[in-house]
């Protein structure tokens, strides 16, 4: 079963940055768009952006522009999502996800287990 | 405020049919396929439906999806207690150049 394995939970101070990793064992998803989605407590799912498979070109949701950086290290089979200038509203569960099957954009059928990021002052 | 509009909750008794709506616009649902997710507490979202009406392997045929114009819907027939969860619609938005989600619908099995 293909899977994505994320790094552990984080507790950060307001104004700092967090970097979450997403490992794709065996380079299974090297040629897939790798997306990041978050869900704050009591809120809806929120798409943050993706990184393309061939030239590692990132694309970000407008609300995160300037604060999020998505990268990929193919040699480590790992993708990263770094969010800076953290505020309390960034407290959320962060997921990486890919479309591995027949669905189009947004049909994420493989997800990481989630990384809880807690931001406090 | 979510780009796609869903009712906050829906309910039914075991065995009943429940339908969840997802309303959008010409730049999202009107021009792209709709996907649906089930989110159970403590677990990652699970893809329930893709390309409007296609079930991934392993999803029971009690779940069905449809799309018409700028709206989509997910139906659960023969409602079961394990269907109690949050459900989200999602699609690509051509104007925002982003994946957009609905606000989520909590299904309650009475």
Interface residues (C-beta under 8 A of the other chain):
Chain A: X35 X37 X39 X44 X45 X46 X47 X59 X61 X62 X95 X97 X101 X102 X103 X104 X105 X106 X107 X108 X109 X111 X112 X113 X114
Chain B: X2 X32 X33 X35 X37 X39 X44 X45 X46 X47 X50 X51 X54 X56 X88 X90 X91 X92 X96 X97 X98 X99 X100 X101 X102 X103 X104
